[in-house]
Amino acid sequence: MNLLLWITIGFIVIGFVVLASLKKGMESKLAFIKANEESEESPTKAKSIIWWIYSAIAWGIVSMGLIVWSFHNYFG
């Protein structure tokens, strides 16, 4: 198999594992924000949730790009 395909598969699997492992922490931060809306820590926790969402979007876009690129190189 092509090295680019292995890099793509590794990036997708490792990224999925990292995002899935951080999901539980984000859920607890969201529950904290809902319970303590007036807390001083809420904006900090909200920013970390927003950055987690941005990173998940970036991971998805890069993964799709790598898939297209690897199939283009493999079949092209």
Residue frames as qw, qx, qy, qz and C-alpha x, y, z in Angstrom:
[[0.000, 0.886, 0.463, 0.000, 0.00, 0.00, 0.00],
 [0.316, 0.693, -0.020, 0.648, 0.94, 3.59, -0.48],
 [0.397, -0.112, -0.504, 0.759, 2.63, 5.46, 2.39],
 [0.198, -0.178, -0.010, -0.964, 0.20, 8.36, 2.01],
 [0.663, -0.335, -0.492, -0.454, -2.72, 5.99, 2.55],
 [0.660, -0.266, -0.598, 0.370, -1.16, 4.70, 5.78],
 [0.175, 0.015, -0.275, 0.945, -0.56, 8.27, 6.97],
 [0.415, -0.272, -0.261, -0.828, -4.18, 9.08, 6.18],
 [0.726, -0.347, -0.573, -0.155, -5.50, 6.07, 8.06],
 [0.551, -0.173, -0.519, 0.630, -3.25, 6.78, 11.04],
 [0.011, -0.137, 0.101, -0.985, -4.27, 10.45, 11.15],
 [0.560, -0.334, -0.357, -0.669, -7.95, 9.56, 11.08],
 [0.748, -0.319, -0.578, 0.065, -7.72, 6.83, 13.71],
 [0.456, -0.112, -0.436, 0.768, -5.49, 8.78, 16.11],
 [0.134, -0.203, -0.018, -0.970, -7.59, 11.92, 15.68],
 [0.634, -0.379, -0.456, -0.496, -10.80, 10.01, 16.33],
 [0.692, -0.289, -0.575, 0.327, -9.37, 8.43, 19.48],
 [0.272, -0.012, -0.296, 0.916, -8.19, 11.81, 20.79],
 [0.323, -0.260, -0.162, -0.896, -11.50, 13.54, 20.08],
 [0.708, -0.364, -0.539, -0.274, -13.49, 10.68, 21.60],
 [0.609, -0.230, -0.552, 0.521, -11.34, 10.68, 24.74],
 [0.115, 0.011, -0.198, 0.973, -11.77, 14.44, 25.18],
 [0.348, -0.422, -0.527, -0.651, -15.54, 14.26, 24.62],
 [0.567, -0.535, -0.610, 0.139, -16.35, 13.20, 28.19],
 [0.388, -0.299, -0.252, 0.835, -14.41, 16.14, 29.61],
 [0.068, -0.148, -0.278, -0.947, -16.26, 18.54, 27.32],
 [0.464, -0.505, -0.630, -0.365, -19.59, 17.11, 28.44],
 [0.532, -0.526, -0.502, 0.435, -18.70, 17.67, 32.10],
 [0.228, -0.137, -0.021, 0.964, -17.56, 21.24, 31.35],
 [0.244, -0.325, -0.470, -0.783, -20.86, 21.91, 29.59],
 [0.540, -0.563, -0.625, -0.037, -22.79, 20.51, 32.56],
 [0.448, -0.376, -0.329, 0.742, -20.78, 22.78, 34.86],
 [0.040, 0.061, 0.195, 0.978, -21.55, 25.81, 32.71],
 [0.394, -0.456, -0.582, -0.546, -25.27, 24.99, 32.69],
 [0.585, -0.554, -0.558, 0.199, -25.34, 24.52, 36.45],
 [0.424, -0.625, -0.137, 0.642, -23.17, 27.56, 37.32],
 [0.444, 0.726, 0.321, 0.416, -23.91, 30.22, 34.72],
 [0.137, -0.977, 0.035, -0.161, -22.75, 33.00, 37.04],
 [0.822, -0.412, 0.147, 0.366, -19.41, 31.36, 37.87],
 [0.005, -0.857, 0.366, 0.363, -16.11, 33.03, 37.02],
 [0.413, -0.280, 0.810, 0.309, -14.86, 29.78, 35.46],
 [0.645, 0.519, 0.534, -0.173, -17.70, 29.54, 32.94],
 [0.448, 0.839, -0.171, -0.255, -16.13, 31.73, 30.20],
 [0.101, -0.603, 0.778, 0.145, -12.86, 29.78, 30.43],
 [0.510, 0.057, 0.857, -0.046, -14.66, 26.45, 30.16],
 [0.602, 0.685, 0.310, -0.270, -16.80, 27.77, 27.31],
 [0.257, 0.805, -0.455, -0.281, -13.68, 28.81, 25.40],
 [0.256, -0.354, 0.894, 0.101, -12.19, 25.33, 25.79],
 [0.600, 0.373, 0.690, -0.159, -15.41, 23.79, 24.44],
 [0.491, 0.820, 0.007, -0.294, -15.36, 26.17, 21.47],
 [0.062, 0.693, -0.683, -0.222, -11.70, 25.30, 20.74],
 [0.472, -0.059, 0.880, -0.016, -12.57, 21.60, 20.96],
 [0.620, 0.614, 0.439, -0.213, -15.31, 22.14, 18.35],
 [0.322, 0.853, -0.311, -0.269, -12.90, 24.10, 16.12],
 [0.164, -0.508, 0.834, 0.143, -10.30, 21.36, 16.39],
 [0.590, 0.207, 0.774, -0.095, -12.88, 18.68, 15.55],
 [0.566, 0.772, 0.160, -0.242, -13.90, 20.64, 12.46],
 [0.145, 0.795, -0.548, -0.216, -10.28, 21.13, 11.42],
 [0.401, -0.256, 0.879, 0.042, -9.55, 17.42, 11.95],
 [0.646, 0.448, 0.597, -0.163, -12.56, 16.52, 9.79],
 [0.462, 0.848, -0.091, -0.242, -11.55, 18.88, 6.98],
 [0.017, -0.672, 0.724, 0.153, -7.95, 17.67, 6.97],
 [0.540, -0.036, 0.839, -0.052, -9.12, 14.04, 7.06],
 [0.663, 0.622, 0.375, -0.181, -11.39, 14.57, 4.06],
 [0.307, 0.861, -0.350, -0.206, -8.57, 16.30, 2.21],
 [0.239, -0.495, 0.831, 0.083, -6.16, 13.48, 2.96],
 [0.654, 0.224, 0.714, -0.108, -8.69, 10.88, 1.79],
 [0.597, 0.773, 0.120, -0.181, -9.28, 12.69, -1.48],
 [0.123, 0.821, -0.538, -0.146, -5.56, 13.24, -1.99],
 [0.403, -0.331, 0.853, 0.032, -4.63, 9.63, -1.24],
 [0.685, 0.398, 0.604, -0.089, -7.33, 8.23, -3.55],
 [0.458, 0.860, -0.097, -0.201, -6.28, 10.67, -6.24],
 [0.017, -0.698, 0.707, 0.111, -2.67, 9.46, -5.94],
 [0.536, -0.110, 0.834, -0.073, -3.69, 5.80, -5.66],
 [0.618, 0.488, 0.616, -0.025, -6.09, 5.70, -8.60],
 [0.328, 0.903, 0.011, -0.276, -4.75, 8.63, -10.61]]
